[in-house]
Amino acid sequence: MAKSKQKEGKETPLMKQYNAIKSKHPGALLLFRVGDFYETFGEDAIVASKVLDIVLTKRANGAASHIELAGFPHHSLDSYLPKLVRAGNRVAICDQLEDPKEVKGIVKRGVTELVTPGLSFNDNVLDKRRNNYLASLHFGKESIGIAFLDLSTGEFMSAQGSQSYIEKLLQSFSPSELIFSKAFKQRAQEMLKDQYTTFHCEDWVYQYDYAYEKLTNHFATNNLKGFGIENLELGIIAAGAVLYYLEETEHREVKHIAAISRIAEEKYVWLDKFTIRNLELVYAQQEGGVPLIQILDQSVTPMGSRMMKKWMVLPLKEKEPIEERLKVVAYFFENKQLGDEIYGYLKHIGDLERLISKVAVGRINPREMNQLKKALKNTVPIRDLMQSSDNPSLKKLADQMNSCAFLLEKIERELQEDAPMLIHQGGIIKEGVDEQLDEYRSLAKSGKDYLVALQQREMQNTGISSLKVAYNKVFGYYLEVTNVHKDKVPQEWIRKQTLVNAERYITPELKTYEEKILNAEERMIAIEQKYFQALVLDAAEYVTQIQHNARILATVDCLLSFAHVARINNYSQPKISDTDALEIKDGRHPVIEKQLPAGEEYVPNDIYLDNENQQIIIITGPNMAGKSALLRQTALIVLMAQMGSFVPASYARIGIIDKVFTRVGASDNLSKGESTFMVEMTET
């Protein structure tokens, strides 16, 4: 009796392996590769079946216990994985690490990637026009440190400051996932209020010495002075934890994260989170509303779109960089033809920034490699056009671009134009690149013809009219002769099998050929893989240059977008002054004027403010008279000017603004029991 009981509780070898791997990643949903399927078990299967709408079944685990099971074919991973991640799950992908054909017993398996909402390269998980940030928080006594990483582009930033500053950054960058130390779980929850997908790490990860060493080792530097973050103690701790988290989630190829930068609070206009929300810069407050970015963002590359969003939440407050942007916009505004030509090439660039990150981590497929080639090809004429312009800023940008000629030439020379997505599908490398490859190709193609020719030849030589060439898995290719013609068989043929009414033979020629033809397919794919891997390694040498190109192309895209929007909406170039005067003539609200019914004109307004004559304006009037619209349009015109854009006014002279506060409507802190008046008084 005791014996049978023991047997009942015993796990199958597969489930034993599954449980061991699952215990290492308790918080993640584990996709376990079994043959051609990814399977989920137990609780994971229940979650997966709901999220993915797939069938939930049960299987016997050992003799008595049953376990839930849900799976999908491995080639559907790209369509199912995004759904799981978007539902807020961390997903561990467990693959077979050995070829099942060559293994007796159970195949070795291991987690090859842990995809989380903030860490992904999958195009279906990512939104092209938005960054996908992972944020890390570290709480100090007075202030908080923060780091942002977009793994898909390699952008890495750090900052520290008061809680309100950090909240503003979180709202501006809206990370997909947040990590922090277990010790500050309570504080983090109070601050974040379930707005984000979060994960907490062990306390030791958030230690200064550990983080500092992690960063200097990663960047191979002695210190962090060159990145401008040497004195950001809390920011360094937050950033170090990000690198730890990458290792923890099996993201070990991180060469494309080549630098970390400081989000310099003193360089940008201070916008608190209510102002960003009230002015509807990036998101509309009401369903169906239009944010400012929708009007200004006419960029044609995903990198341009992502950069525009950053410019919008971080307007500049230094005169020189603002004027430099404005001069380029003015130049494009006047030279429409040049702008149109550059636009023509920009359209074909695609998401260069994310493509080159895929190269760095070795995840680029042949089709994407062709897209990279297309992007490099279209970068060269853009650089030449900028070089030939008589605008110093454009010339300077053009000088910093790299044509990557060697890489472009190599991809052109070796990669098939219509290469498939998967490497093992074959047909990746062009003809003429490798003699052996071409030989195997023609072998594989001409195999059938060769066998027909051999059959005809042997029929004539031997006079056996019913001679057949056939194939089976045991003998490979063979010649079949019916018993009637048995006496005509040449001596050098080797008998392999006797049937009731026929005999099967092989010849040395047939054997040699068989080896060639059967190996041709395998070797062809092996050679192609070797060439493609070498191509990826060559491209990896250009990661830094291409990332730099991508940033310049994004900048040009944004400035072109400003010029285009200015032209179609009748905006004018603002004058940036060092005085404290703000003067706007015929100002209009950039969003409202686009929403008006056809034929209706926006009634423009003038504004004048300075410290001597008119420091405060109080606007009164009935409801719906446009008080809020005037308030908002003034703030938007100032912010647009300091982003480097033209503005909706006939004339604007703007003394640089360093902070903008706006409270419109009573929705702010009513939930906290503070009236609008109270909120505004505290702020004042």
N, C-alpha and C positions, 0 to 999 in steps of 0.2 A: 504493500500500500504506500509506504513512505517513498519508495522508488518512483512510482508513477506520478506522485505529487510533485516530486522534484523535476520530473520530465516536463510536467505541465508548465512550470514557470520559466522554462529555459528559452532564451531568445534565439532567433535564427541568426546565423553569422552576419547576414546583411543588416539586420536591425541592431545588432551589437555595434557594428561599424557606424551606423547612422547615429545611435545614441551617444557614442563617443565624440563624434564631430559636433552634434547638436549641443552637447554640454559646454563646448568651448565658445559657442556663440548663442548664449541663452536668450538674448534680447532680439535676435534676428529670426526672420522667417527663412527656413532652410530649403533651398531647391536642390534636391538630391538626384544626381544623374544616374539613371538605371537604364542601360541599353540606349534606346533612341528617345527616352522620355526623361523629363524632369519630374520627380515625384515629391509630394509633400505628405507628411504623416501627422496623425494626432491633431493637436490644437491648430498647427499650421495649416493642415488640410481643410479644417473647418473655415478658417479665415480665407484661404485661397479660393475655396469653392464659392464663397459669398462674393468676394471682390471680383473674381474672374468669370463667375457664372459658369463653372465647370462642374461635372458630376462628382459627387462625393460617394465613395464606396468604402467597403471594409475588407481588410485582409486578415488572415490568421497570422498572428505573430507567435510562433512556437505552437504548442498544442492547443491551449485553451483560450488565451486572451486574444481579443480582436482589436485592430487599430484602424482608425479612419485613414483614408487614402484619397488623394486627388492629384492628378498629373496632367501634363500636356506635352506634345512632341517637342524635342529639343530645338527644332528649327523655328518654332513659334516664340522663342524666348523674347525676341525684340518687340513682339506685340503685347506679350503678357507682362513682362517686367515693368514697363512704365506704369501700368495700371496699379500694380502692387506698391510701387514707390510713391505714386501720387496719392495713394490712400494713406500715406504716412508710415509705411512699413520700412524697416531696414531689411534688406534681402541678401542672404549669404548664398552665393552660387557655388555648389559643390560639384566638381567635375571628376571624371575618371582620369587618373594620372598615368595609367598604363594602357596599352592596347589589349583589350579583352582576349583577342585571338592568341596572344602570346603568354597568357597567364593561366596557370592551373589554380583552381580555387577562387577566392574572392579578389576582385580588382582593387588596387589601391586607389583611394579617393581623398580629395582634400579641397578646402575652400580656396578658390582661385580669385574671388573678388567679393567684397561686401559693398553692395550698392545702398547708399542711404539718400534721403531727399537732398542733402547738400553736397553729395559726392557722386557725380555720374558723368560718363562720356556719351551715354546713349542719346542719340538725336531725338528719340521719341519721348524721353524724359525731359529734355531741355527745351526751353522756349528760345527760339532763335534771337528774338529781339530784346531778351532780358538776360542779365547775368544770373548765374545760379550760385549764390554765395553760401558758404558754410561760415558761421560766425562763432567765435569763442570769447567767452566773457571771464574776466577775473576781477573779483571784488576786493578793493582795498578798504582802509578805514574811511577815507574821505572820498576818494574817487574810484573809478572803475576802468579797467583796461579792456580793450576789445581788439580782435583781429578778424579780418574778412579774407576768405580765400575763394576764388572761383577756379576750381580744379580744371574746368573745361577750357579756360583761357590762360591759366597760370598767373592771374593777377592776385597779388598778395599785399594786404595793407594792414596797418596797425595804428591805433590811437589810444589816448586815455583822457579822461575828463570827468566832469560831474555827471550825476545820474541823468540830468535833463539833456546833456550833450549826447550821452550814449543812447538815450531813447530816441533822440532826433536822428542819429546815425542809423539806428536799427530801422526807423521808419523810412529813411531815405534809401537804404540799400536792400530793404526787405529780404533778409536771408531765408533760405529754404529750411535751414536747420541750425540749431544753436547748441553748443556744448559748454559745460561749466563744471566746476569741481563739486563733488558730492557734498563737501562741507558747506557749500552756499546754496543748497537746494531751496531752503526756505526763502532766502533773499531773492533768488532768481525767480521763484514762482510769484512772489509779491510784485516784482517789477514787470514780469512778462505776461502775467495773467492769461495763460493758455493760448496766447496768440501764435506761438511758434511750435514746430516739432523740436523737442529737446532731447538731449542725451547727457548723462553725467558721467564724468571720468573719475578715477581714483584721485585722492587728494595729492599724492606725491607727484602727479603729472604737472600740477600747478605750483612748481617750486622755481624760484628765480635761477639758481645755478644750473638746474637741469635744462630749463628752457633756453638760457643763454648759450649753453654748449650745443644744444640741438640745432639752434639757428646758425651758429658759426660753423659747425660741422657741415651743415647742409650747403651753406653758401661758400664754404672753403675760405673763410676770412678769419683774421685774428680778432676782430671786434665788429661792432655794428655801426660804427661812426659813419661809414660811407653811405649807409642807408638812411641816416638821419633819425635813427630810433634809439641810439645808445642810452639816452636818459629816460626813456619811457619804460620804467621798471614794470608796471602793470601790463603795458602793451606787449612787452617782450614775453612775459609769462603766458599771456593769452595766445601769442603767435607760436610759442614753443609747443603748446598743447595741440595746436592744429597739426603740426608735423608729426607729433606722437599719434594723433588720431588717424592720420593717413596710413601709418605703418600698421596700426591696429586693424584697419579695414582692408589690409592686403594691397594698398596702393603704394608700391615700392618704386615704380618708375616715376620720378618727380623732377627730372632735369629741366622741364619747361618752367618750373617755378624758379626763375633765375634771379629774382630780386624781391625785396619787400620795401614798401614805401610808407611814409608817415602821412596820415590825413592831417594836413597842417591847418588847425583850427583858425590860425590868424590870417590865412590866405583867402578864406571864403566868407561870404556873407552869412551871418548867423540867422538861420531860420529855425524857429522852434517847431515841434511836431504839429502844433495846432495851426500855425501859419501855413505850413506845407499842405495841410489838409484843407484849410479854409480857402486857400488860393487855388485849390484844385490843379496843382502843377503836374502831378503824374497820374493821379487817380481822381475820378469824379466822385463827389459825395453821394449824389443821387443816382439811382438806376437810369441809364440812358443819358447821363450827363456827359459833357465833353471836357476832358482835361486840356491844359495848355499844350502838353507835349504832342497831342494829336494834331494840333494846328502847325506846330513848328517842325515836327519830325517828318521830313519828306526824304529821309536818307534811303539809299538803295542797297546798302550792305548791312548785315546784322551787326557788324562791329560799330558802324556809324550810329545805329539805333541805340546800342548799349552805351556808347559814349555820350550821346545827346542826353540820355536820362541822368548820367552823372553830372554833366554840365548844369542841368536844370536844378538839381538839388544842392549843387555846390557852386553858386555864382561867384565870380572873382571880385576881389575888392582892391586890386592893385591896378593903377592906371595903365602901365605899359602893356601887360599881357592883354588887357581888355582892348586897347587900341590896336594891338597887333591883329587880333581876331577881326576887329571891325574893318581894318584896312583890306584884309583878304576878301571879306564879304563884299566890300565896296568894289573891289577889283572884279570879282565874279559878276557882280550886279551890272557893271558897265560892259564886261566882255562876255556876253551871253553865249557867243559861239564857242569860246574856249571851254566854258562851263559845260555846255552840251556835249562837247567832244569827250571831256573827262568823264562825264556821266555815262556816256556810251560804253566806255571801257569798265567803269566801276560796276556796272550791272552784271558783268561776268565774273566778278571776283569771288562772290559767295562768302562763306564764313571762314576766311583764311585763318583767323585767330584760333578757332576751334580745330580746324584741320591740322594745323601744325602741332597743336597739343597732342592730337591722336598719333602723330608721327613720333613725338617724344616718348610716348608710353607704349609704342609698338602696337597700336590698335587700329592702324589705318588699313582699309581694304583697297584692292586694286582700283575699284571704281572711284573711291575718294582720292587716290593718288592721281588719277587723271584730272579730277577737279582741282587738285593742288597745281597741277601743270597749267591748267587753264588760268588759274589765278595769277601764277607767276608770269605767264605770257601776256596778260593784260596789265600787269604792273609796269612793265617796261615803257609802253606808250604813254601811260599816265605820267611817269617820271619825266619823259622827254618833253611832254607838253608843259609841265610845270617849269622845267628847266628853261624852255624857250620863252616863258612869259617875262614881262619886265617888272614883276612884283618881287621885291627882295625876300619877303617871308616865304613865298612859294618856292623860290630858288633854293632857299636854305633847307626847306623840307625835302626838296628833290635831291639835294646833295647827300642827305642822310639815308637815302634809300639804296638798297642793295639789289642788283638785278638777278643774283643767284644763277648766273648764266650756265655754270657747269651742271648744276642740278637739273635745270630746265632741259638742257641738251640731253642729259642722260635719260630722263624720263621719256622725252620725245623719241630717243633712239631705241629704247628697250621695251617700253610698255605698249601693248596693243591699245588702239583707240577705244575699242568696245570691250575692254576687259571686264569679266563678270565680277560680282561682289565677293564671291568666295574663292580663296586661293586654290582649293583642291578641285575646282571645276575645270581647271586647265584653260588653255587659250589666253594666257596672260601676257606672255613674252612674244615679241615680234619675231618673224622669221629673219634669219641672217645674223642673229645675235650669238647663237651657239651652234656649232656644227653638229654636235651630238644630238642636241634637241631637235634640230631639223631632220636628222636621220631617223630618230625615233618617231617623229611626226609622220614622215612619209611611210615608215614601216606600218604604223597603226592604220594609216589611210589605205595603203596599197596591199594590206594583208590579204583581203578577200581575193583581189585580182591574182596575187601570187599563187594562192592555193588552187584557183581555177586553172592557171597556167600549168602548175605542177601535175594536176590531175590529167589534163589533156596530153602532156608530154609523156607521162608514164603509160597512158593508154596506148599511145602510138608505139612506144618502145617495146611494150610487153605484148600488145595485141589483146589485152584484157578489156573487153568492151564495157563490162559492168563495174569497172573500178570506181570506188567511192572514197573521197577524203572526208573524214568526219572527226569530231572532237568529243571527248568526255573527260570528266574531272580526274578519273583515275589514271588514264594513260596519256591524256593530252591529245595531240593530233595523231591520227592513224590512217592507214590505208586498208580498206575492206575488200576482200576478194571472195566471190562465191565459189563453192566447192567445184563447180563445173570447170573453172579456170585455174584450179589449184596448181596444176603442173606447169603453168607458165610463169610462176613467181620466180624472180631472179634470186640467186643465192645470197647476195648481200643484204636482202631484206631480213629483218629480225621478227620472228613470230612472237606475238604478245598474248593472243587469246584465241581460243577455238570456240566457235558457236556451232549450233546444230547444222546450219547449211552454209556457213561462211567462216573465213579465218581473218584475223586482224594482224597487221604488220606495222612496224615502224622502220624508217630508214634514217641513217645519220643526218641526211640533209633536212628531213622533216623535223628531227629533234633540234638541230641547230636553229632552224627557223622558228620553231615553237618557243624556244627560250627567248629569242629576240622579240617576237610579237607579244608574248605574255608580259615580258619585262618592260616593253616599250611604254605602255600606259603608265606603269608605276614610276619608271625612271623619268619619263617626261614631266610628271607632276613634281618629282623630287628636284629636277633641274630648275623648273619654273619657280618653285618655292625658294630655292637657293638664290636665284637672281632677284626675286622680289624682296627677300630679307635684306640682301645687300643694298637694294635701292632704298629701303626704309632706313638702313643705317647711314647711308650717304645723306639722305634728307635730314636725319637727326643732327647732322653737323651744322645745319643751317637754321636750327630752331630760333636762336637769338635774333639773327638777321630778319627772319620772316616775321617774328613777333613784332619787331620794330617797324617793319614795312606795314604790318596790319594796323598799328597805332597811327601811323602817318596817314594811311588811306582812310581810316575812320575820321581823323581830324578834317581831312579835305572833304569827306562826305558830309560832315556836319556843317562846315562853312558853306559848301555849295547849297545845302538844304536851306540855310538861312537866306542866301541870296535869292533862291527860287521863291521862297515864301514871301520875301520882301517885294519881289517883282509882281507876284499875282495879287497881293493884298494891299499894295500901295503903301508900304512902310518907308520911313526915311531914316537916314543915318543919325544917331544921337551924338551930341558932343559931350565928351567926358571932361569934366573940369575939376580942379583941385579946390574949388570954393565949396561953401556949404549951401549953395542955392540949388533949388530944384525948379526948373521951368519947363512946362510942357504946353505946347499950343496945339489945339484941335486933337486932344488925346482921345483914343477910342479903346474899347475893351476888345482885345484880340479874339476872344472866343465868342462873346455875344454877337459881335458884328457878323460873324459867319453863320449864326443861327437865325438871323432875321429872315422873314418871308421875302420872296423876290420883289425887287422894286422899292423896298423900304430902306431908308438910309439911317445909319447910326448917327445920333446927334452928338457931335464931339464937344469936349469940355477943355477949358484951360486950367492949369494949376500953377500957382507960384508960391514957393515957400523959401524963406531964408531966416537967419537969426536976427536980422535988424528990423525989418519991416513987417514980416508976416510969418510968425513962428508956428502958429496954431490956426487951423481952420475948423470951425464947427459947422457941420452941415445939417440943416433941419429940413423937414418936408414930410409930406404924407407918405403912407405905405406905397410901395411900388413906384416911387418917384425916381429911383435910381441912385439913392445915397450909397448903398452897398456897391453898386456897379462902379461908381466913381472911386470909392475907396480901393476896390480891388484893381481897377484898371491902372491906378497910379502905381500900386505895388508891382503889378505885372510889367508895366513899361520900364520901371527901374530895373527889375530883375532881368528882363530881356536884354536891356542895354548892357548890364554887367556880365551877361553870359556871352556877349559879343554879337548879339543879333540887332538888326534894324528894328525900329519900333513903330507901332500904329499911331503916328502923330505927324503933323506937318513940320513941327520943329521940337527938338528936345535938348535941353542942356542939363546934364545930370552931374551934380556933385556926388562923389562916391559915397554910397550908403554902406554902413557896416552891419546893421541889424534891421530886420523887418519884423514887426509884430502886427498881427491883425486878428481881430475877433469879430466874426460876423455871425449874428444870430445867437440864440441862447442855448445852443445844444452842448456847450463845452463841458462844464463840470457839474451839471445838474444832478448827475447820479451820485456825486459826492456830497450833495446837499449845499453846494455853493451857488449863489445866484450869479448871473452874468455880471452884475455890477460888482459883486464881491471879487470874482475872478479878476476883473479888469483893474480893480483898485489894488489888489495884492501885486499884480504885475507892475502897475505904475509905480 
